[in-house]
Amino acid sequence: MKKIYEYLYYRLYYRIYTWNLKTWGAKDVPEWNASFGIAFLMMLNIFVVYIIFDIFSEEPIFNETPKLLLMGIMLVFMITTYFWFVHKKRYLKIVKKYKDETKKQRLTRGLLVFLYVVFSIGIIMLLAYIKKHCIM
C-alpha cells in the first residue's frame, strides 16, 4: 500500500507542483497549491463513498450533513497533506526524485496519475447524476 501511495500521490504532487511553478512561479506558493489539490481529490473520494451509501440505503445516512463536518474533514486532509508534503520542505525530495525523468518515463508514469484524477472527478459526477435523477 505504501508503494501505491508513494507512486500515485508523490507523482500527483510533483505534477501539480511543477505545473504551478511553471505557470505562475514560486511567488504563488506551488508547494501549498499542490498540497491543497491533493487534499481536494482525497475529499472527492470521501464524497464518492458518502454518495454510494446515500444512493443504496433505504433511509438517508446523513439527512443534512452539517457544513461544519464537511469543512472539518477537508481541514483534516489539508493538515495531513501539509505534513506529507510541505512540512520541513519534503516536497523538495519529491522534486529531486522525479526531475530527471525522460519524456517517455514522464508520459508512462503520468498516465496512472491522469487516470486517478479523471476517475475521481468522473465518478463523483456520475454518482451525483444518478442520485439527482434517482436512476437506482
C-alpha positions, 0 to 999 in steps of 0.5 A: 500500500505504501508503494501505491501511495508513494507512486500515485500521490508523490507523482500527483504532487510533483505534477501539480507542483511543477505545473504551478511553478511553471505557470505562475512561479514560486511567488504563488506558493506551488508547494501549498497549491499542490498540497491543497489539490491533493487534499481536494481529490482525497475529499472527492473520494470521501464524497464518492463513498458518502454518495454510494451509501446515500444512493443504496440505503433505504433511509438517508445516512446523513439527512443534512450533513452539517457544513461544519463536518464537511469543512472539518474533514477537508481541514483534516486532509489539508493538515495531513497533506501539509505534513506529507508534503510541505512540512520541513520542505519534503516536497523538495525530495519529491522534486529531486526524485522525479526531475530527471525523468525522460519524456517517455518515463514522464508520459508512462508514469503520468498516465496512472496519475491522469487516470486517478484524477479523471476517475475521481472527478468522473465518478463523483459526477456520475454518482451525483447524476444518478442520485439527482435523477434517482436512476437506482 
